[in-house]
Amino acid sequence: MATRKSPLRRVGAPLAGGVVMLALLAAATAALGAEPHRLLPDIVTMRIHSGDLKVESSNGTAQLRLTNRIANKGRGPLEIFPSAKSHGCDGDGDPGNDRDAIQRVFLDANGDRVFERKTDTDSEHFTFGCDRYDPRAHHWDVFNLARYELRRLHSGKTVAKASKVAFCTVDSDPAFPWLPGSPNGPYYPRDGCDDTSILGVSVGWADEYYYGLPGQALNITGLKAGRYCLVSIGDPSNLLRESNNSNNRRRTRIELRPAEHVVKTLPGPCRIRR
């Protein structure tokens, strides 16, 4: 029996060693020829507080106005720029008031998974939406970057919604300044919100849209006093390239008394199905 096993040991060892060497060689070759890693953003919707909400009424119409913040906790910035000319992305037949919105995704040049603007200069471009002029705000916005809904707390029934909210994405405030690649100061936008501006949200920064701006309201005319769930969704159609689409939605329990112009947030989660 011993003489039969011995040759198997002598043959098996070189085979195993050869397999290991081939695996290491394949891994080294793959590493050398691998494409640079995409430094993707990760858009999240920030917490809403009572001070971010306001009830207004005028001419028989009541509105719930809200300040909303979307932040970037990814490895790379969210960077958006307009196409060179209009392709009619908003469908209104006016070529002067829109441009295709293009997302720039930076590539990791040195493999450290940290965005460095002077190092990670190569990028990929993806057309994802529409950059259009808002005559009320007198600047250009990226269309459909947020959506707001108001639902009954217990049934989950939607009672009000504002769709396709547009943002002029900028670095408003630091949200996660400890993240690798987060700049010490705001970077976007550098040249304003016109039809040539490069917009975006840096790693670790948030873009705030104040409740007094156009689009930051839900029509609550006729709603009774009670408890509701306010839902704010960033990138609701998942048009952007980002590392995680599951954290774009924020649900906030609120107490709402429209006739008294009272609204405040409540502790605890909204227990609705979606």
Secondary structure, DSSP 8 states (H G I E B T S, - for coil): -HHHHHHHHHHHHHHHHHHHHHHHHHHHHHHHH----EE---EEE----GGGEEEEEETTEEEEEE-EEEEE-SSS-EEEEE-SS---TTSSS-TTSEEEEEEEEEE-SSSSSS--TTT---EEEEEEEEEEEETTTTEEEEEEEEEEEEEETTT--EEEEEEEEEE-----EES-TTSTT--SS--S-SS-SSTT--EEE-TTEEEEE-TTSTT-EEE-TT--SEEEEEEEEESTT--S--S-STT-EEEEEEEEEGGGTEEEE-SS------
